[in-house]
Amino acid sequence: MRRLSTLLFPQYHPIPLSPPFSHPSIPHTPPMPLALAPSQLAPPDYDPHADALVEWPTWLICLAIYGGWFGALSWYRTDASAWALVLIVVLAAWYMSLQHELVHGHPTRHAWLNRALGLLPIAVWYPFDIYRNSHLAHHRDEVLTYPGQDPESNYLDPADFGSRSAPLRFLLAAQRTALGRFCITPAFAIFHLLRPLFSADYWQSPRLRWTWAQHALLLVLMLWAVDIYADISPWLYLALSYPCLGLAFMRSFYEHRPAADPQHRIVIHEAGWLWRVLYLNNNYHAVHHAQPKLAWYRIPALYRAHRDHFLTRNGGYLLTGYLALFARYALRPLDTPGQQTRALNADYRHIE
C-alpha cells in the first residue's frame, strides 16, 4: 500500500517558483532575523499537539464541498439555473480554502492522502503541487511582501514599478482597489502561472512535467465529465473559474503590508461568520502565520483567548469586516503597488 501511494502521490521537493512580480533587476536580499523566537510565537498555554488523530471538522468540510459541488452540478442538470452556477463559483473558492488546509497537513498525518484530497482541479488553474510549494515559500515571514521573494507579494520595488509602461502601471494600481482585485487580479495570476510553460528550460524538471501532465489529465477528464453529466460546456466551466479566483483573492486584498518588523506585516481581520467559513478562518492571518500547522477550527478559540497577545505581536494591524473594507476601497486604491518593502526603519509607516 505504501509503495502504491508513493507511486501515485509522490512527495515532491520544492518546485522553482515564478513570483507574480519577479524581475531580473531585483537583487537577492538576505533574510532578516525574525522579531520573535519560535517559542514566542504563541501564548505559553498553547498546545501544538492537541489536534485529534481524526480531524472531523475538516473531513466535514471536504464532504460539504465535494457533495455541494456535485449537488450544484445536479441542480444545473435539472433546470439550468443561474444560481447553480453561482453556487459552483462559491464552492470552488471554498475548495481553494480547503486546499490551503491540505497544504498545511490537514486533515490527516499522511501527506499523500491530504494531497489526493486536493488534486481534483475544481477551481481549474493551480496544480496542487505548484500551489503547495509557492504557498510554503510565502511562509518565510522574514521576506514577506518582498517582490521576487514572497510569491504572494502585492508590491513592486519603486524603480521597477516606475519602469513599467503606463498602461501596466494603471492595471497594477487598479488591483489595489477592491473592484480591480476581483476583476483584474485573476487575469494577472493566470498569466504568471502559465508564462513559465512557454520556456524550454522550465520543462527540464521531470517533477514539473509530471505535475502539469497530471493536472492537465485530471482537468480534461473533469471538464468532460461535467459536460456529459450536467451539460456545462468546458468553456462555461472555465469562465466560472474566473470569478472563483476573484472571490478567493479577495481574502488577501489587504492581508499583508510592508513593515520593518516581519510580524507587523500580517493582518488580523475580524470578520463575520460567513467570511470565516468561506476562508476557513484564514482571516486571522497573524495567528495562522504564528502557528501554520494549527487546524482552521482551532484558530478562533486561540485568538479569542489571547487577542491582546496577537495584536501586540502584529503591531495592531487589525481590520474589521470585509464588506466595509471592500466598500471603502471599491474604486480607490488602498495603497500604491510601487513602494519600498526591504530594509525599512523601525519608524516606517505604511504608504497609503
KEDRENDO-788123 format. One line per field, with one value per residue (C-alpha): y, z, x. Coordinates in Angstrom, 1 decimal. Layout:
N
Y <- [Y:...]
Z <- [Z:...]
X <- [X:...]
***
This chain:
352
Y <- [0.0:2.4:1.6:2.3:5.6:6.7:5.9:7.7:10.6:11.2:13.6:16.5:18.6:22.4:23.4:26.5:29.5:32.2:35.0:37.3:40.4:38.9:40.8:40.3:43.7:42.8:41.8:39.0:40.2:38.0:37.1:39.2:37.5:37.1:39.6:36.8:33.4:30.4:29.9:33.3:32.9:31.7:32.1:29.9:27.7:26.8:23.0:22.3:18.6:19.0:18.1:14.9:12.0:12.3:16.0:15.6:19.3:19.2:16.0:17.5:20.5:18.0:16.3:19.6:20.9:17.8:17.0:20.6:20.7:17.5:18.8:22.1:20.2:18.1:21.2:22.7:19.5:19.6:23.2:25.1:27.6:30.5:30.2:26.7:28.4:30.9:28.1:26.4:29.6:29.9:26.2:26.3:29.3:27.4:24.4:26.7:27.4:23.7:23.2:25.7:23.4:20.4:22.1:22.6:19.0:18.5:16.6:13.6:12.9:11.3:13.9:11.7:11.4:15.1:15.8:13.3:15.2:18.4:17.1:17.5:20.8:22.1:25.6:24.8:26.7:25.8:22.3:21.3:20.9:24.2:26.0:24.0:24.9:28.5:28.9:27.3:29.7:32.5:31.4:32.8:35.7:37.4:38.1:38.8:41.4:41.4:41.4:38.4:36.6:36.4:34.6:36.3:39.9:42.6:45.0:46.1:48.0:51.6:51.7:48.5:49.9:53.1:51.3:49.6:51.1:53.5:51.0:48.3:50.7:51.6:47.9:47.2:50.2:49.2:45.9:47.8:48.6:46.0:46.0:45.6:42.9:40.9:41.7:42.1:40.1:36.7:37.5:38.5:35.4:33.1:34.9:34.5:30.9:29.9:32.1:29.7:26.9:28.6:28.3:25.2:25.4:25.0:21.6:20.2:19.2:15.7:16.7:19.7:17.7:15.1:17.8:19.5:16.3:15.0:18.3:18.5:15.0:15.5:18.8:17.3:14.3:16.6:19.0:16.1:14.5:17.8:18.4:14.9:14.9:18.5:19.9:22.6:23.1:23.3:26.9:27.8:26.0:27.8:31.1:30.2:29.7:33.4:34.8:31.8:33.1:36.7:35.6:33.6:36.5:39.0:37.5:38.6:42.0:43.6:40.6:41.9:45.3:46.5:47.0:46.9:44.1:40.9:40.3:43.7:42.7:40.2:41.2:40.1:40.5:40.2:39.1:37.8:34.1:33.6:35.0:33.0:29.8:30.6:31.4:28.7:31.3:32.4:35.9:35.5:35.6:36.6:33.6:31.3:32.6:32.2:28.6:27.4:23.8:24.8:23.4:26.0:25.2:25.8:29.2:31.4:30.0:30.6:34.1:35.0:33.7:35.7:38.6:41.2:38.9:38.6:42.3:43.4:40.9:42.2:45.9:46.4:45.6:45.0:45.1:44.6:43.4:42.5:44.4:47.6:47.2:46.5:49.4:51.8:50.9:49.8:52.3:54.0:52.3:51.3:51.9:52.0:48.8:50.5:51.1:50.1:46.8:46.0:47.3:49.6:51.7:50.9:54.2:53.3:54.0:52.2:54.3:54.6]
Z <- [0.0:0.9:-2.4:-4.3:-2.6:-3.3:-7.0:-7.3:-4.9:-4.7:-2.2:-4.2:-3.5:-3.8:-7.3:-8.8:-8.3:-10.7:-8.4:-9.8:-9.9:-10.2:-12.3:-13.2:-11.8:-8.3:-6.2:-3.7:-0.2:2.7:5.1:8.2:11.6:12.9:15.5:17.9:18.6:17.7:21.4:21.5:18.5:20.6:24.1:26.8:27.3:23.6:23.0:19.5:19.9:20.8:17.4:17.3:15.3:13.1:12.3:11.9:11.2:8.2:6.9:7.1:5.1:2.5:2.3:2.2:-0.7:-2.8:-2.0:-2.6:-5.9:-7.2:-5.9:-7.8:-11.0:-10.5:-9.9:-13.1:-14.9:-13.7:-14.6:-15.9:-13.0:-13.0:-9.2:-9.6:-11.5:-8.7:-6.2:-8.2:-8.1:-4.3:-3.7:-6.0:-4.0:-0.8:-2.3:-2.6:1.1:1.7:-0.4:1.9:4.8:2.9:2.2:5.9:6.9:7.4:7.9:8.2:9.1:5.7:3.2:0.2:1.4:2.0:-1.4:-3.0:-1.5:-3.2:-6.7:-8.5:-10.3:-9.2:-9.3:-12.6:-12.7:-10.0:-9.9:-6.2:-6.1:-7.7:-5.2:-2.2:-2.9:-3.7:-0.6:1.7:0.4:1.3:4.9:5.2:7.3:7.1:3.4:3.4:0.9:-0.8:-4.6:-6.2:-2.9:-1.5:-4.2:-2.9:-2.7:-4.0:-4.3:-6.7:-5.9:-6.7:-9.5:-11.0:-10.9:-12.5:-15.4:-16.4:-19.2:-18.3:-19.1:-17.0:-14.1:-14.3:-14.2:-11.3:-9.3:-10.2:-8.5:-5.2:-5.4:-4.4:-7.8:-9.5:-7.1:-8.1:-11.8:-12.8:-10.4:-11.6:-15.1:-13.8:-11.7:-14.6:-16.8:-14.3:-13.6:-17.3:-18.5:-17.5:-19.5:-22.7:-21.6:-22.7:-19.5:-17.3:-18.7:-17.8:-14.5:-14.5:-11.5:-13.2:-16.2:-14.1:-12.1:-15.2:-17.0:-14.1:-13.6:-17.4:-17.4:-14.4:-15.8:-19.2:-17.5:-15.1:-17.8:-20.0:-17.1:-16.1:-19.7:-20.1:-16.7:-16.2:-19.7:-18.6:-21.5:-20.8:-21.9:-19.5:-16.6:-17.5:-17.4:-13.9:-12.7:-13.2:-10.5:-8.4:-8.4:-7.8:-4.7:-3.3:-3.9:-2.0:1.3:0.6:-0.7:2.4:4.1:4.2:4.2:4.3:7.8:9.4:11.8:9.8:12.4:11.7:8.1:8.9:9.4:11.9:10.2:12.5:10.0:10.0:10.2:6.5:5.5:8.3:6.9:3.3:4.1:6.9:9.5:7.5:8.1:11.5:9.4:12.0:14.1:11.1:10.4:14.0:14.0:10.4:11.4:13.6:12.3:11.0:13.5:16.5:15.4:16.7:20.2:20.4:19.1:21.5:24.4:23.6:21.5:23.1:22.6:18.9:18.3:20.2:18.2:14.8:15.8:16.0:12.3:12.7:10.2:11.0:8.3:4.7:3.3:5.0:3.6:0.1:0.2:1.3:-1.4:-4.1:-6.6:-4.5:-4.2:-0.6:-1.3:-4.1:-5.5:-6.1:-2.7:-0.6:1.3:2.2:4.9:6.4:9.5:12.8:12.5:8.9:8.3:5.5:2.4:1.7]
X <- [0.0:2.8:4.6:1.3:0.7:4.3:3.8:0.5:1.2:5.0:6.4:7.9:10.9:10.2:9.4:11.1:8.7:7.7:6.6:3.9:6.2:9.7:12.1:15.8:16.7:15.6:18.6:18.6:18.1:19.4:16.6:16.2:16.0:12.5:11.5:10.4:11.9:9.7:8.9:7.4:5.1:2.2:0.9:2.5:-0.5:-0.8:-0.7:0.6:-0.3:-3.9:-5.4:-7.3:-6.0:-9.1:-9.9:-13.7:-14.4:-12.1:-13.5:-17.0:-15.7:-14.4:-17.8:-19.6:-17.5:-17.4:-21.1:-22.2:-20.3:-21.9:-25.3:-24.8:-24.0:-27.1:-29.2:-27.9:-28.6:-32.2:-33.2:-30.1:-30.4:-28.0:-28.0:-26.5:-23.6:-23.2:-23.0:-20.3:-18.3:-18.6:-17.9:-14.8:-13.5:-14.2:-12.3:-9.3:-9.5:-9.6:-6.5:-4.8:-5.6:-4.4:-1.1:-0.6:-1.0:-4.8:-6.9:-4.6:-1.0:-0.4:0.8:-0.1:-3.7:-4.0:-2.6:-5.1:-8.0:-6.8:-5.8:-9.2:-9.0:-12.4:-11.0:-9.3:-6.0:-3.5:-1.9:-1.9:1.9:2.6:0.4:1.8:5.4:4.6:2.5:5.0:7.6:5.3:5.5:9.1:7.9:11.3:10.8:7.0:5.9:9.4:8.9:10.6:11.0:7.5:5.4:2.2:3.5:1.3:4.2:7.0:10.1:9.6:12.2:10.7:7.2:8.3:10.0:6.7:4.6:1.8:-1.0:0.6:1.2:-2.5:-3.6:-1.2:-2.6:-6.2:-5.6:-5.2:-8.9:-11.5:-13.1:-9.7:-8.7:-11.8:-11.8:-8.2:-6.0:-7.2:-6.0:-2.6:-2.4:-3.3:-0.8:2.1:1.1:1.2:4.0:6.8:5.2:6.5:10.1:12.0:14.1:11.0:10.3:13.8:12.4:10.8:8.7:7.3:6.4:4.6:2.8:1.4:0.7:-1.3:-3.1:-4.0:-5.3:-7.4:-8.7:-9.6:-11.4:-13.3:-14.4:-15.5:-17.5:-19.1:-20.1:-21.6:-23.3:-24.5:-24.4:-21.9:-19.6:-15.8:-15.8:-18.6:-16.8:-13.6:-15.5:-16.8:-13.3:-12.5:-14.9:-13.9:-10.4:-11.6:-13.6:-10.7:-8.2:-10.5:-9.3:-5.7:-6.7:-5.0:-3.6:0.0:1.7:5.3:6.7:10.2:9.1:8.1:5.3:3.8:3.2:0.5:-3.1:-5.8:-9.2:-12.2:-14.9:-18.4:-19.1:-19.9:-16.5:-14.8:-16.3:-15.6:-11.9:-11.7:-10.6:-7.6:-8.8:-7.0:-3.9:-1.4:-2.5:-2.1:1.4:2.4:1.1:0.8:0.0:-2.9:-6.2:-8.6:-11.3:-8.9:-7.8:-10.7:-10.5:-6.8:-7.3:-10.1:-8.1:-5.1:-6.3:-4.0:-1.0:-1.6:-2.5:0.7:2.7:1.4:1.7:-2.1:-2.6:-6.3:-9.2:-12.9:-15.3:-14.6:-17.6:-16.6:-13.1:-14.4:-16.8:-14.2:-11.7:-14.1:-12.7:-9.9:-6.5:-5.8:-2.1:0.4:1.9:5.2:6.9:9.8:9.5:13.0:15.4:12.7:13.4:11.6:9.7:8.4:4.7:3.0:2.2:-1.5]
***
